[in-house]
Every structure is written in C-alpha cells, then in structure tokens.
Amino acid sequence: AKPHMRGSPNGLDAEGVTSRFLAGSLERALRKPVFDETGVTGAFDFEVGWSSSSDEAIAAAVRKDLGLELVPVRRPVRWLVVESLQIPR
C-alpha cells in the first residue's frame, strides 16, 4: 500500500511512513524545524494523539505513544535570501 498520513489538530494517523516523514509532519504541527536523528530505517504504522496543540502536549504524546523524544536545541540554519529576481524573456 502507498504510504499515507492523516493529520488533525489533535494528532496523526499513519500507515507505511518513514521516521523522516514523521519528522516533517511534526514540523508542520509544531511550526518549527524538526530533525530526524533516530537512525531508524523502514516504514511504520502508528497513531499519536495530543490534548492540545502546545509544544509540550505534542512532545509528551510523541514520547508516550511512539517512545520518541523531541529535544529542543539551537542550531545554525542556513538561509538563502533572494534580493532581486530577473525573469528571462
């Protein structure tokens, strides 16, 4: 079956997704970068639900339901700034 994930304001329900895909979904839920450093390979099915959309509630649910720890860290992030754009004619 094709991997898919359904998200709601209160959680995620996934089938056949990678940990990297999970990280991307958590990034959207938390509205901040999430990096997959699990080293886990393969695809998984899971459900995770949280009681509120706070960072703490989401992290607690991920810990409880998936056994994964979300650790806040500060890292340098590279940005590309485009100051001008020339459209070819």
N, CA, C and O of each residue as an XYZ file, in Angstrom:
356
protein
N       0.841     -1.191      0.000
C       0.000      0.000      0.000
C       0.880      1.247      0.000
O       2.004      1.243      0.502
N       0.345      2.287     -0.566
C       1.065      3.551     -0.644
C       1.090      4.215      0.731
O       0.065      4.259      1.412
N       2.261      4.736      1.152
C       2.336      5.405      2.455
C       1.385      6.594      2.516
O       1.235      7.336      1.545
N       0.747      6.765      3.668
C      -0.092      7.946      3.832
C      -0.217      8.296      5.313
O      -0.019      7.460      6.195
N      -0.549      9.547      5.546
C      -0.729     10.037      6.903
C      -1.896     10.999      6.911
O      -2.038     11.842      6.025
N      -2.732     10.856      7.932
C      -3.818     11.801      8.146
C      -3.489     12.585      9.401
O      -3.170     12.009     10.441
N      -3.567     13.876      9.297
C      -3.302     14.726     10.443
C      -4.532     15.516     10.819
O      -5.374     15.833      9.979
N      -4.617     15.827     12.090
C      -5.693     16.674     12.590
C      -5.077     17.588     13.635
O      -3.915     17.405     13.997
N      -5.822     18.561     14.125
C      -5.268     19.415     15.179
C      -4.904     18.623     16.447
O      -4.157     19.114     17.293
N      -5.438     17.392     16.573
C      -5.202     16.604     17.783
C      -4.364     15.358     17.576
O      -4.307     14.512     18.468
N      -3.704     15.211     16.416
C      -2.846     14.045     16.259
C      -2.575     13.639     14.835
O      -2.916     14.342     13.883
N      -1.940     12.460     14.711
C      -1.564     11.901     13.422
C      -1.910     10.421     13.397
O      -1.819      9.734     14.414
N      -2.306      9.937     12.229
C      -2.586      8.521     11.995
C      -1.859      8.171     10.707
O      -2.150      8.745      9.657
N      -0.914      7.234     10.774
C      -0.070      6.969      9.609
C       0.035      5.481      9.300
O      -0.068      4.631     10.184
N       0.242      5.196      8.021
C       0.497      3.831      7.566
C       1.640      3.863      6.569
O       1.607      4.605      5.587
N       2.653      3.048      6.834
C       3.762      2.883      5.896
C       4.637      4.102      5.706
O       5.132      4.334      4.603
N       4.842      4.892      6.757
C       5.656      6.103      6.623
C       7.001      5.939      7.333
O       7.142      5.122      8.243
N       7.978      6.726      6.905
C       9.315      6.697      7.497
C       9.397      7.681      8.660
O       8.528      8.535      8.837
N      10.455      7.542      9.442
C      10.666      8.483     10.540
C      10.922      9.890      9.997
O      10.583     10.877     10.650
N      11.506      9.984      8.831
C      11.730     11.302      8.212
C      10.392     11.962      7.859
O      10.223     13.170      8.029
N       9.461     11.169      7.373
C       8.128     11.672      7.053
C       7.422     12.133      8.325
O       6.753     13.166      8.338
N       7.580     11.352      9.395
C       7.020     11.735     10.696
C       7.599     13.065     11.144
O       6.863     13.933     11.614
N       8.908     13.236     11.007
C       9.553     14.494     11.405
C       8.947     15.674     10.642
O       8.696     16.728     11.226
N       8.714     15.500      9.349
C       8.098     16.562      8.557
C       6.697     16.891      9.029
O       6.305     18.058      9.054
N       5.942     15.875      9.402
C       4.584     16.103      9.897
C       4.601     16.807     11.247
O       3.782     17.691     11.498
N       5.530     16.418     12.116
C       5.658     17.091     13.410
C       6.120     18.535     13.234
O       5.735     19.417     14.002
N       6.944     18.765     12.221
C       7.400     20.125     11.919
C       6.206     21.025     11.597
O       6.142     22.169     12.047
N       5.272     20.502     10.822
C       4.079     21.292     10.494
C       3.211     21.509     11.734
O       2.668     22.597     11.925
N       3.076     20.490     12.573
C       2.255     20.612     13.783
C       2.870     21.597     14.782
O       2.152     22.362     15.425
N       4.192     21.575     14.908
C       4.880     22.437     15.879
C       5.215     23.820     15.314
O       5.513     24.751     16.062
N       5.163     23.938     13.985
C       5.524     25.188     13.318
C       6.964     25.603     13.621
O       7.258     26.781     13.825
N       7.855     24.606     13.647
C       9.292     24.843     13.814
C      10.039     23.633     13.267
O       9.457     22.557     13.136
N      11.322     23.795     12.944
C      12.077     22.684     12.353
C      12.151     21.476     13.281
O      12.345     21.610     14.489
N      11.993     20.289     12.687
C      12.146     19.020     13.399
C      13.103     18.168     12.573
O      12.873     17.944     11.385
N      14.168     17.699     13.198
C      15.178     16.896     12.520
C      15.074     15.448     12.974
O      14.988     15.175     14.172
N      15.080     14.525     12.030
C      15.045     13.101     12.344
C      16.475     12.637     12.610
O      17.276     12.520     11.683
N      16.788     12.379     13.856
C      18.108     11.867     14.224
C      17.989     10.494     14.872
O      18.857     10.096     15.650
N      16.920      9.769     14.557
C      16.695      8.462     15.166
C      17.610      7.389     14.598
O      17.982      6.451     15.303
N      17.974      7.520     13.331
C      18.734      6.459     12.680
C      17.864      5.261     12.326
O      18.366      4.241     11.854
N      16.557      5.386     12.555
C      15.609      4.298     12.289
C      15.326      4.243     10.793
O      15.094      5.267     10.151
N      15.351      3.029     10.253
C      15.027      2.850      8.832
C      13.750      2.020      8.731
O      13.308      1.410      9.704
N      13.185      2.011      7.565
C      11.966      1.253      7.347
C      10.738      2.120      7.434
O      10.819      3.326      7.664
N       9.600      1.487      7.246
C       8.319      2.192      7.264
C       7.469      1.647      8.406
O       7.576      0.478      8.777
N       6.626      2.514      8.956
C       5.872      2.172     10.150
C       4.426      2.641     10.068
O       4.097      3.567      9.327
N       3.577      1.985     10.838
C       2.198      2.397     11.049
C       2.105      2.877     12.487
O       2.675      2.253     13.381
N       1.404      3.964     12.724
C       1.254      4.441     14.097
C       0.109      5.414     14.217
O      -0.381      5.958     13.228
N      -0.308      5.621     15.449
C      -1.260      6.665     15.811
C      -0.674      7.407     16.991
O      -0.128      6.796     17.909
N      -0.784      8.711     16.968
C      -0.361      9.533     18.102
C      -1.377     10.660     18.234
O      -1.777     11.268     17.242
N      -1.786     10.930     19.460
C      -2.771     11.990     19.692
C      -2.364     12.853     20.870
O      -1.767     12.371     21.833
N      -2.693     14.137     20.786
C      -2.355     15.065     21.861
C      -3.589     15.852     22.276
O      -4.536     16.013     21.506
N      -3.555     16.336     23.507
C      -4.720     17.003     24.093
C      -4.823     18.480     23.727
O      -5.911     19.055     23.757
N      -3.700     19.089     23.383
C      -3.708     20.482     22.932
C      -2.584     20.645     21.922
O      -1.743     19.757     21.780
N      -2.564     21.759     21.226
C      -1.535     21.959     20.201
C      -0.278     22.627     20.758
O       0.534     23.149     19.994
N      -0.111     22.615     22.070
C       1.104     23.193     22.650
C       2.293     22.275     22.361
O       2.136     21.065     22.201
N       3.470     22.869     22.297
C       4.683     22.093     22.065
C       4.832     20.999     23.120
O       5.227     19.876     22.807
N       4.518     21.330     24.362
C       4.669     20.372     25.464
C       3.716     19.190     25.315
O       4.109     18.047     25.545
N       2.470     19.454     24.933
C       1.490     18.375     24.761
C       1.885     17.465     23.601
O       1.766     16.244     23.704
N       2.347     18.041     22.512
C       2.769     17.235     21.359
C       3.982     16.394     21.721
O       4.016     15.202     21.413
N       4.985     16.991     22.374
C       6.190     16.251     22.777
C       5.833     15.117     23.735
O       6.376     14.019     23.617
N       4.924     15.370     24.685
C       4.518     14.336     25.640
C       3.814     13.187     24.929
O       4.039     12.026     25.271
N       2.970     13.484     23.953
C       2.260     12.449     23.211
C       3.220     11.616     22.375
O       3.092     10.393     22.317
N       4.176     12.264     21.729
C       5.168     11.544     20.921
C       5.991     10.622     21.825
O       6.288      9.488     21.449
N       6.351     11.097     22.991
C       7.105     10.283     23.959
C       6.272      9.081     24.410
O       6.748      7.946     24.399
N       5.017      9.344     24.809
C       4.149      8.293     25.348
C       3.728      7.283     24.272
O       3.843      6.074     24.473
N       3.245      7.779     23.140
C       2.680      6.906     22.112
C       3.718      6.261     21.201
O       3.517      5.143     20.726
N       4.840      6.964     20.950
C       5.823      6.464     19.987
C       7.174      6.124     20.615
O       8.016      5.499     19.970
N       7.385      6.531     21.867
C       8.670      6.264     22.510
C       9.806      7.108     21.959
O      10.973      6.736     22.074
N       9.465      8.255     21.356
C      10.468      9.152     20.790
C      10.541     10.429     21.610
O       9.534     10.901     22.137
N      11.729     10.978     21.711
C      11.938     12.197     22.482
C      12.158     13.369     21.530
O      13.013     13.304     20.646
N      11.391     14.433     21.712
C      11.624     15.678     20.966
C      12.454     16.572     21.867
O      12.012     16.962     22.948
N      13.656     16.894     21.418
C      14.592     17.657     22.239
C      14.818     19.023     21.602
O      15.299     19.104     20.472
N      14.474     20.104     22.317
C      14.724     21.429     21.743
C      16.225     21.748     21.774
O      16.884     21.600     22.804
N      16.737     22.180     20.645
C      18.142     22.579     20.537
C      18.238     23.809     19.651
O      17.354     24.081     18.838
N      19.304     24.531     19.818
C      19.589     25.663     18.923
C      20.680     25.226     17.962
O      21.694     24.657     18.365
N      20.456     25.501     16.683
C      21.405     25.139     15.640
C      21.498     26.265     14.638
O      20.541     27.010     14.431
N      22.656     26.385     14.016
C      22.719     27.340     12.910
C      21.888     26.807     11.745
O      21.947     25.621     11.417
N      21.135     27.673     11.142
C      20.314     27.303      9.995
C      20.722     28.181      8.831
O      20.783     29.404      8.954
N      21.001     27.554      7.705
C      21.392     28.305      6.514
C      20.148     28.799      5.798
O      19.187     28.052      5.616
N      20.172     30.047      5.397
C      19.071     30.662      4.673
C      19.573     31.191      3.350
O      20.719     31.627      3.243
N      18.750     31.155      2.373
C      19.048     31.762      1.084
C      18.151     32.978      0.955
O      16.925     32.863      0.988
N      18.758     34.135      0.809
C      17.994     35.378      0.675
C      18.104     35.838     -0.769
O      19.201     36.057     -1.283
N      16.956     35.980     -1.415
C      16.914     36.476     -2.799
C      16.492     37.930     -2.734
O      15.376     38.255     -2.328
N      17.411     38.805     -3.143
C      17.137     40.244     -3.075
C      16.617     40.805     -4.381
O      16.016     41.879     -4.402
N      16.843     40.093     -5.466
C      16.398     40.557     -6.763
C      16.147     39.347     -7.653
O      16.808     38.317     -7.520
N      15.195     39.482     -8.552
C      14.882     38.383     -9.444
C      14.766     38.920    -10.858
O      14.013     39.860    -11.111
N      15.507     38.327    -11.775
C      15.422     38.668    -13.191
C      14.728     37.524    -13.910
O      15.226     36.398    -13.920
N      13.587     37.807    -14.508
C      12.862     36.774    -15.236
C      13.317     36.810    -16.693
O      13.238     37.850    -17.348
N      13.802     35.648    -17.206
C      14.263     35.623    -18.612
C      13.113     35.885    -19.576
O      11.980     35.464    -19.343
N      13.420     36.579    -20.653
C      12.405     36.871    -21.676
C      12.519     35.953    -22.840
O      11.742     36.060    -23.789
